Amino acid sequence: MENIINKMLERINFKIRYAQENFTEWNVAHERRMAEIDGMIDMLSIVTGKEYVITENGLEER
């Protein structure tokens, strides 16, 4: 289970970095990326029972 959680964290952090690096202006594509990331964070929160927040350094546990 710990392995799955770590893989989810790595994938979410990758998507966050990609979204941050490619952000030029708020548009439909960026909104879609952020919605996907939010959904993944929600799933991770349900699985772990912990709350996470997006920061400049990626995903952090609150």
PDB file of N, CA, C and O in Angstrom, chain B, residues numbered from 101:
ATOM      1  N   MET B 101       0.828  -1.198   0.000  1.00  0.00           N
ATOM      2  CA  MET B 101       0.000   0.000   0.000  1.00  0.00           C
ATOM      3  C   MET B 101       0.874   1.265   0.000  1.00  0.00           C
ATOM      4  O   MET B 101       0.575   2.239  -0.690  1.00  0.00           O
ATOM      5  N   GLU B 102       1.944   1.230   0.776  1.00  0.00           N
ATOM      6  CA  GLU B 102       2.851   2.373   0.851  1.00  0.00           C
ATOM      7  C   GLU B 102       3.467   2.669  -0.517  1.00  0.00           C
ATOM      8  O   GLU B 102       3.659   3.829  -0.880  1.00  0.00           O
ATOM      9  N   ASN B 103       3.774   1.617  -1.270  1.00  0.00           N
ATOM     10  CA  ASN B 103       4.337   1.765  -2.607  1.00  0.00           C
ATOM     11  C   ASN B 103       3.356   2.478  -3.547  1.00  0.00           C
ATOM     12  O   ASN B 103       3.758   3.333  -4.336  1.00  0.00           O
ATOM     13  N   ILE B 104       2.093   2.128  -3.459  1.00  0.00           N
ATOM     14  CA  ILE B 104       1.069   2.751  -4.298  1.00  0.00           C
ATOM     15  C   ILE B 104       0.927   4.227  -3.952  1.00  0.00           C
ATOM     16  O   ILE B 104       0.804   5.067  -4.844  1.00  0.00           O
ATOM     17  N   ILE B 105       0.942   4.547  -2.660  1.00  0.00           N
ATOM     18  CA  ILE B 105       0.826   5.938  -2.222  1.00  0.00           C
ATOM     19  C   ILE B 105       2.015   6.757  -2.711  1.00  0.00           C
ATOM     20  O   ILE B 105       1.845   7.885  -3.174  1.00  0.00           O
ATOM     21  N   ASN B 106       3.219   6.193  -2.610  1.00  0.00           N
ATOM     22  CA  ASN B 106       4.407   6.906  -3.088  1.00  0.00           C
ATOM     23  C   ASN B 106       4.352   7.141  -4.592  1.00  0.00           C
ATOM     24  O   ASN B 106       4.753   8.204  -5.066  1.00  0.00           O
ATOM     25  N   LYS B 107       3.857   6.160  -5.348  1.00  0.00           N
ATOM     26  CA  LYS B 107       3.720   6.331  -6.797  1.00  0.00           C
ATOM     27  C   LYS B 107       2.705   7.426  -7.124  1.00  0.00           C
ATOM     28  O   LYS B 107       2.910   8.221  -8.041  1.00  0.00           O
ATOM     29  N   MET B 108       1.604   7.458  -6.359  1.00  0.00           N
ATOM     30  CA  MET B 108       0.602   8.504  -6.563  1.00  0.00           C
ATOM     31  C   MET B 108       1.200   9.879  -6.275  1.00  0.00           C
ATOM     32  O   MET B 108       0.972  10.827  -7.027  1.00  0.00           O
ATOM     33  N   LEU B 109       1.965   9.989  -5.187  1.00  0.00           N
ATOM     34  CA  LEU B 109       2.604  11.261  -4.841  1.00  0.00           C
ATOM     35  C   LEU B 109       3.570  11.708  -5.935  1.00  0.00           C
ATOM     36  O   LEU B 109       3.584  12.879  -6.313  1.00  0.00           O
ATOM     37  N   GLU B 110       4.369  10.785  -6.439  1.00  0.00           N
ATOM     38  CA  GLU B 110       5.311  11.110  -7.514  1.00  0.00           C
ATOM     39  C   GLU B 110       4.576  11.597  -8.758  1.00  0.00           C
ATOM     40  O   GLU B 110       4.974  12.585  -9.375  1.00  0.00           O
ATOM     41  N   ARG B 111       3.511  10.904  -9.121  1.00  0.00           N
ATOM     42  CA  ARG B 111       2.747  11.264 -10.326  1.00  0.00           C
ATOM     43  C   ARG B 111       2.087  12.633 -10.163  1.00  0.00           C
ATOM     44  O   ARG B 111       2.110  13.450 -11.084  1.00  0.00           O
ATOM     45  N   ILE B 112       1.501  12.880  -8.995  1.00  0.00           N
ATOM     46  CA  ILE B 112       0.853  14.166  -8.745  1.00  0.00           C
ATOM     47  C   ILE B 112       1.889  15.287  -8.776  1.00  0.00           C
ATOM     48  O   ILE B 112       1.653  16.332  -9.382  1.00  0.00           O
ATOM     49  N   ASN B 113       3.030  15.076  -8.129  1.00  0.00           N
ATOM     50  CA  ASN B 113       4.074  16.096  -8.128  1.00  0.00           C
ATOM     51  C   ASN B 113       4.585  16.370  -9.538  1.00  0.00           C
ATOM     52  O   ASN B 113       4.881  17.516  -9.875  1.00  0.00           O
ATOM     53  N   PHE B 114       4.693  15.329 -10.368  1.00  0.00           N
ATOM     54  CA  PHE B 114       5.096  15.516 -11.766  1.00  0.00           C
ATOM     55  C   PHE B 114       4.084  16.395 -12.492  1.00  0.00           C
ATOM     56  O   PHE B 114       4.464  17.324 -13.204  1.00  0.00           O
ATOM     57  N   LYS B 115       2.797  16.106 -12.314  1.00  0.00           N
ATOM     58  CA  LYS B 115       1.753  16.882 -12.978  1.00  0.00           C
ATOM     59  C   LYS B 115       1.733  18.330 -12.490  1.00  0.00           C
ATOM     60  O   LYS B 115       1.492  19.247 -13.275  1.00  0.00           O
ATOM     61  N   ILE B 116       1.985  18.537 -11.202  1.00  0.00           N
ATOM     62  CA  ILE B 116       2.029  19.893 -10.651  1.00  0.00           C
ATOM     63  C   ILE B 116       3.198  20.666 -11.270  1.00  0.00           C
ATOM     64  O   ILE B 116       3.028  21.804 -11.708  1.00  0.00           O
ATOM     65  N   ARG B 117       4.382  20.050 -11.305  1.00  0.00           N
ATOM     66  CA  ARG B 117       5.548  20.710 -11.900  1.00  0.00           C
ATOM     67  C   ARG B 117       5.288  21.048 -13.366  1.00  0.00           C
ATOM     68  O   ARG B 117       5.631  22.139 -13.822  1.00  0.00           O
ATOM     69  N   TYR B 118       4.688  20.123 -14.099  1.00  0.00           N
ATOM     70  CA  TYR B 118       4.382  20.358 -15.514  1.00  0.00           C
ATOM     71  C   TYR B 118       3.431  21.542 -15.663  1.00  0.00           C
ATOM     72  O   TYR B 118       3.636  22.407 -16.515  1.00  0.00           O
ATOM     73  N   ALA B 119       2.398  21.577 -14.836  1.00  0.00           N
ATOM     74  CA  ALA B 119       1.426  22.670 -14.912  1.00  0.00           C
ATOM     75  C   ALA B 119       2.073  24.004 -14.556  1.00  0.00           C
ATOM     76  O   ALA B 119       1.774  25.019 -15.183  1.00  0.00           O
ATOM     77  N   GLN B 120       2.953  24.016 -13.563  1.00  0.00           N
ATOM     78  CA  GLN B 120       3.619  25.253 -13.167  1.00  0.00           C
ATOM     79  C   GLN B 120       4.594  25.731 -14.234  1.00  0.00           C
ATOM     80  O   GLN B 120       4.665  26.928 -14.513  1.00  0.00           O
ATOM     81  N   GLU B 121       5.341  24.818 -14.831  1.00  0.00           N
ATOM     82  CA  GLU B 121       6.331  25.196 -15.842  1.00  0.00           C
ATOM     83  C   GLU B 121       5.691  25.711 -17.125  1.00  0.00           C
ATOM     84  O   GLU B 121       6.255  26.574 -17.798  1.00  0.00           O
ATOM     85  N   ASN B 122       4.530  25.192 -17.464  1.00  0.00           N
ATOM     86  CA  ASN B 122       3.890  25.551 -18.726  1.00  0.00           C
ATOM     87  C   ASN B 122       2.782  26.583 -18.580  1.00  0.00           C
ATOM     88  O   ASN B 122       2.054  26.850 -19.536  1.00  0.00           O
ATOM     89  N   PHE B 123       2.645  27.169 -17.387  1.00  0.00           N
ATOM     90  CA  PHE B 123       1.596  28.154 -17.173  1.00  0.00           C
ATOM     91  C   PHE B 123       1.997  29.492 -17.782  1.00  0.00           C
ATOM     92  O   PHE B 123       3.027  30.057 -17.415  1.00  0.00           O
ATOM     93  N   THR B 124       1.205  29.991 -18.694  1.00  0.00           N
ATOM     94  CA  THR B 124       1.428  31.320 -19.253  1.00  0.00           C
ATOM     95  C   THR B 124       0.248  32.226 -18.921  1.00  0.00           C
ATOM     96  O   THR B 124       0.426  33.393 -18.575  1.00  0.00           O
ATOM     97  N   GLU B 125      -0.943  31.683 -19.028  1.00  0.00           N
ATOM     98  CA  GLU B 125      -2.151  32.410 -18.665  1.00  0.00           C
ATOM     99  C   GLU B 125      -3.237  31.387 -18.346  1.00  0.00           C
ATOM    100  O   GLU B 125      -3.161  30.231 -18.761  1.00  0.00           O
ATOM    101  N   TRP B 126      -4.235  31.828 -17.611  1.00  0.00           N
ATOM    102  CA  TRP B 126      -5.319  30.918 -17.260  1.00  0.00           C
ATOM    103  C   TRP B 126      -6.158  30.659 -18.497  1.00  0.00           C
ATOM    104  O   TRP B 126      -6.740  31.584 -19.063  1.00  0.00           O
ATOM    105  N   ASN B 127      -6.222  29.392 -18.922  1.00  0.00           N
ATOM    106  CA  ASN B 127      -7.026  29.032 -20.085  1.00  0.00           C
ATOM    107  C   ASN B 127      -7.655  27.659 -19.847  1.00  0.00           C
ATOM    108  O   ASN B 127      -7.487  27.069 -18.780  1.00  0.00           O
ATOM    109  N   VAL B 128      -8.360  27.170 -20.820  1.00  0.00           N
ATOM    110  CA  VAL B 128      -9.091  25.912 -20.677  1.00  0.00           C
ATOM    111  C   VAL B 128      -8.151  24.738 -20.405  1.00  0.00           C
ATOM    112  O   VAL B 128      -8.461  23.873 -19.585  1.00  0.00           O
ATOM    113  N   ALA B 129      -7.017  24.704 -21.079  1.00  0.00           N
ATOM    114  CA  ALA B 129      -6.079  23.593 -20.889  1.00  0.00           C
ATOM    115  C   ALA B 129      -5.530  23.581 -19.465  1.00  0.00           C
ATOM    116  O   ALA B 129      -5.419  22.525 -18.843  1.00  0.00           O
ATOM    117  N   HIS B 130      -5.190  24.756 -18.960  1.00  0.00           N
ATOM    118  CA  HIS B 130      -4.662  24.831 -17.590  1.00  0.00           C
ATOM    119  C   HIS B 130      -5.753  24.452 -16.590  1.00  0.00           C
ATOM    120  O   HIS B 130      -5.483  23.760 -15.609  1.00  0.00           O
ATOM    121  N   GLU B 131      -6.960  24.895 -16.833  1.00  0.00           N
ATOM    122  CA  GLU B 131      -8.071  24.558 -15.949  1.00  0.00           C
ATOM    123  C   GLU B 131      -8.308  23.049 -15.931  1.00  0.00           C
ATOM    124  O   GLU B 131      -8.586  22.477 -14.877  1.00  0.00           O
ATOM    125  N   ARG B 132      -8.200  22.407 -17.090  1.00  0.00           N
ATOM    126  CA  ARG B 132      -8.375  20.962 -17.184  1.00  0.00           C
ATOM    127  C   ARG B 132      -7.268  20.232 -16.415  1.00  0.00           C
ATOM    128  O   ARG B 132      -7.537  19.266 -15.700  1.00  0.00           O
ATOM    129  N   ARG B 133      -6.011  20.703 -16.568  1.00  0.00           N
ATOM    130  CA  ARG B 133      -4.897  20.092 -15.827  1.00  0.00           C
ATOM    131  C   ARG B 133      -5.112  20.208 -14.320  1.00  0.00           C
ATOM    132  O   ARG B 133      -4.901  19.246 -13.582  1.00  0.00           O
ATOM    133  N   MET B 134      -5.529  21.378 -13.873  1.00  0.00           N
ATOM    134  CA  MET B 134      -5.721  21.601 -12.440  1.00  0.00           C
ATOM    135  C   MET B 134      -6.885  20.753 -11.905  1.00  0.00           C
ATOM    136  O   MET B 134      -6.826  20.263 -10.777  1.00  0.00           O
ATOM    137  N   ALA B 135      -7.926  20.583 -12.702  1.00  0.00           N
ATOM    138  CA  ALA B 135      -9.047  19.745 -12.292  1.00  0.00           C
ATOM    139  C   ALA B 135      -8.599  18.290 -12.150  1.00  0.00           C
ATOM    140  O   ALA B 135      -9.011  17.598 -11.219  1.00  0.00           O
ATOM    141  N   GLU B 136      -7.760  17.831 -13.070  1.00  0.00           N
ATOM    142  CA  GLU B 136      -7.234  16.466 -12.994  1.00  0.00           C
ATOM    143  C   GLU B 136      -6.377  16.291 -11.740  1.00  0.00           C
ATOM    144  O   GLU B 136      -6.484  15.281 -11.044  1.00  0.00           O
ATOM    145  N   ILE B 137      -5.524  17.280 -11.457  1.00  0.00           N
ATOM    146  CA  ILE B 137      -4.677  17.227 -10.273  1.00  0.00           C
ATOM    147  C   ILE B 137      -5.534  17.235  -9.009  1.00  0.00           C
ATOM    148  O   ILE B 137      -5.264  16.476  -8.079  1.00  0.00           O
ATOM    149  N   ASP B 138      -6.556  18.079  -8.965  1.00  0.00           N
ATOM    150  CA  ASP B 138      -7.450  18.132  -7.798  1.00  0.00           C
ATOM    151  C   ASP B 138      -8.127  16.788  -7.561  1.00  0.00           C
ATOM    152  O   ASP B 138      -8.262  16.351  -6.418  1.00  0.00           O
ATOM    153  N   GLY B 139      -8.551  16.134  -8.637  1.00  0.00           N
ATOM    154  CA  GLY B 139      -9.176  14.818  -8.506  1.00  0.00           C
ATOM    155  C   GLY B 139      -8.213  13.785  -7.954  1.00  0.00           C
ATOM    156  O   GLY B 139      -8.589  12.964  -7.118  1.00  0.00           O
ATOM    157  N   MET B 140      -6.966  13.824  -8.421  1.00  0.00           N
ATOM    158  CA  MET B 140      -5.965  12.886  -7.929  1.00  0.00           C
ATOM    159  C   MET B 140      -5.658  13.142  -6.455  1.00  0.00           C
ATOM    160  O   MET B 140      -5.466  12.200  -5.687  1.00  0.00           O
ATOM    161  N   ILE B 141      -5.610  14.418  -6.059  1.00  0.00           N
ATOM    162  CA  ILE B 141      -5.365  14.759  -4.660  1.00  0.00           C
ATOM    163  C   ILE B 141      -6.527  14.284  -3.793  1.00  0.00           C
ATOM    164  O   ILE B 141      -6.313  13.781  -2.690  1.00  0.00           O
ATOM    165  N   ASP B 142      -7.751  14.442  -4.284  1.00  0.00           N
ATOM    166  CA  ASP B 142      -8.916  13.957  -3.538  1.00  0.00           C
ATOM    167  C   ASP B 142      -8.849  12.449  -3.322  1.00  0.00           C
ATOM    168  O   ASP B 142      -9.131  11.964  -2.226  1.00  0.00           O
ATOM    169  N   MET B 143      -8.477  11.707  -4.364  1.00  0.00           N
ATOM    170  CA  MET B 143      -8.349  10.253  -4.228  1.00  0.00           C
ATOM    171  C   MET B 143      -7.263   9.887  -3.222  1.00  0.00           C
ATOM    172  O   MET B 143      -7.441   8.979  -2.410  1.00  0.00           O
ATOM    173  N   LEU B 144      -6.136  10.599  -3.277  1.00  0.00           N
ATOM    174  CA  LEU B 144      -5.045  10.350  -2.342  1.00  0.00           C
ATOM    175  C   LEU B 144      -5.479  10.641  -0.910  1.00  0.00           C
ATOM    176  O   LEU B 144      -5.132   9.899   0.009  1.00  0.00           O
ATOM    177  N   SER B 145      -6.228  11.707  -0.720  1.00  0.00           N
ATOM    178  CA  SER B 145      -6.720  12.052   0.615  1.00  0.00           C
ATOM    179  C   SER B 145      -7.664  10.985   1.158  1.00  0.00           C
ATOM    180  O   SER B 145      -7.630  10.662   2.346  1.00  0.00           O
ATOM    181  N   ILE B 146      -8.497  10.449   0.293  1.00  0.00           N
ATOM    182  CA  ILE B 146      -9.424   9.386   0.718  1.00  0.00           C
ATOM    183  C   ILE B 146      -8.657   8.136   1.117  1.00  0.00           C
ATOM    184  O   ILE B 146      -8.975   7.505   2.125  1.00  0.00           O
ATOM    185  N   VAL B 147      -7.650   7.777   0.333  1.00  0.00           N
ATOM    186  CA  VAL B 147      -6.877   6.563   0.603  1.00  0.00           C
ATOM    187  C   VAL B 147      -6.053   6.690   1.880  1.00  0.00           C
ATOM    188  O   VAL B 147      -5.997   5.758   2.682  1.00  0.00           O
ATOM    189  N   THR B 148      -5.408   7.854   2.069  1.00  0.00           N
ATOM    190  CA  THR B 148      -4.498   8.012   3.206  1.00  0.00           C
ATOM    191  C   THR B 148      -5.176   8.563   4.449  1.00  0.00           C
ATOM    192  O   THR B 148      -4.687   8.356   5.560  1.00  0.00           O
ATOM    193  N   GLY B 149      -6.291   9.260   4.284  1.00  0.00           N
ATOM    194  CA  GLY B 149      -6.954   9.894   5.415  1.00  0.00           C
ATOM    195  C   GLY B 149      -6.248  11.175   5.840  1.00  0.00           C
ATOM    196  O   GLY B 149      -6.489  11.679   6.937  1.00  0.00           O
ATOM    197  N   LYS B 150      -5.375  11.709   4.980  1.00  0.00           N
ATOM    198  CA  LYS B 150      -4.631  12.931   5.278  1.00  0.00           C
ATOM    199  C   LYS B 150      -5.031  14.011   4.285  1.00  0.00           C
ATOM    200  O   LYS B 150      -5.520  13.718   3.194  1.00  0.00           O
ATOM    201  N   GLU B 151      -4.817  15.260   4.675  1.00  0.00           N
ATOM    202  CA  GLU B 151      -5.144  16.377   3.802  1.00  0.00           C
ATOM    203  C   GLU B 151      -3.868  16.899   3.149  1.00  0.00           C
ATOM    204  O   GLU B 151      -2.836  17.022   3.809  1.00  0.00           O
ATOM    205  N   TYR B 152      -3.937  17.203   1.868  1.00  0.00           N
ATOM    206  CA  TYR B 152      -2.781  17.675   1.111  1.00  0.00           C
ATOM    207  C   TYR B 152      -3.090  19.032   0.497  1.00  0.00           C
ATOM    208  O   TYR B 152      -4.244  19.360   0.224  1.00  0.00           O
ATOM    209  N   VAL B 153      -2.036  19.816   0.284  1.00  0.00           N
ATOM    210  CA  VAL B 153      -2.178  21.138  -0.304  1.00  0.00           C
ATOM    211  C   VAL B 153      -1.059  21.335  -1.343  1.00  0.00           C
ATOM    212  O   VAL B 153       0.058  20.849  -1.165  1.00  0.00           O
ATOM    213  N   ILE B 154      -1.381  22.058  -2.430  1.00  0.00           N
ATOM    214  CA  ILE B 154      -0.394  22.337  -3.471  1.00  0.00           C
ATOM    215  C   ILE B 154       0.407  23.573  -3.060  1.00  0.00           C
ATOM    216  O   ILE B 154      -0.167  24.607  -2.720  1.00  0.00           O
ATOM    217  N   THR B 155       1.723  23.460  -3.094  1.00  0.00           N
ATOM    218  CA  THR B 155       2.609  24.585  -2.805  1.00  0.00           C
ATOM    219  C   THR B 155       3.557  24.786  -3.982  1.00  0.00           C
ATOM    220  O   THR B 155       3.468  24.082  -4.988  1.00  0.00           O
ATOM    221  N   GLU B 156       4.464  25.749  -3.850  1.00  0.00           N
ATOM    222  CA  GLU B 156       5.455  25.981  -4.902  1.00  0.00           C
ATOM    223  C   GLU B 156       6.365  24.776  -5.085  1.00  0.00           C
ATOM    224  O   GLU B 156       6.887  24.552  -6.177  1.00  0.00           O
ATOM    225  N   ASN B 157       6.557  24.000  -4.027  1.00  0.00           N
ATOM    226  CA  ASN B 157       7.460  22.840  -4.064  1.00  0.00           C
ATOM    227  C   ASN B 157       6.736  21.538  -4.382  1.00  0.00           C
ATOM    228  O   ASN B 157       7.326  20.462  -4.287  1.00  0.00           O
ATOM    229  N   GLY B 158       5.482  21.626  -4.752  1.00  0.00           N
ATOM    230  CA  GLY B 158       4.724  20.421  -5.068  1.00  0.00           C
ATOM    231  C   GLY B 158       3.673  20.166  -3.989  1.00  0.00           C
ATOM    232  O   GLY B 158       3.194  21.092  -3.334  1.00  0.00           O
ATOM    233  N   LEU B 159       3.338  18.936  -3.827  1.00  0.00           N
ATOM    234  CA  LEU B 159       2.293  18.538  -2.894  1.00  0.00           C
ATOM    235  C   LEU B 159       2.860  18.347  -1.503  1.00  0.00           C
ATOM    236  O   LEU B 159       3.885  17.688  -1.328  1.00  0.00           O
ATOM    237  N   GLU B 160       2.192  18.925  -0.508  1.00  0.00           N
ATOM    238  CA  GLU B 160       2.650  18.772   0.876  1.00  0.00           C
ATOM    239  C   GLU B 160       1.473  18.380   1.755  1.00  0.00           C
ATOM    240  O   GLU B 160       0.334  18.787   1.530  1.00  0.00           O
ATOM    241  N   GLU B 161       1.780  17.593   2.744  1.00  0.00           N
ATOM    242  CA  GLU B 161       0.770  17.156   3.697  1.00  0.00           C
ATOM    243  C   GLU B 161       0.484  18.311   4.656  1.00  0.00           C
ATOM    244  O   GLU B 161       1.404  18.967   5.145  1.00  0.00           O
ATOM    245  N   ARG B 162      -0.791  18.547   4.918  1.00  0.00           N
ATOM    246  CA  ARG B 162      -1.150  19.636   5.818  1.00  0.00           C
ATOM    247  C   ARG B 162      -1.192  19.135   7.239  1.00  0.00           C
ATOM    248  O   ARG B 162      -1.478  19.904   8.156  1.00  0.00           O
TER     249      ARG B 162
END
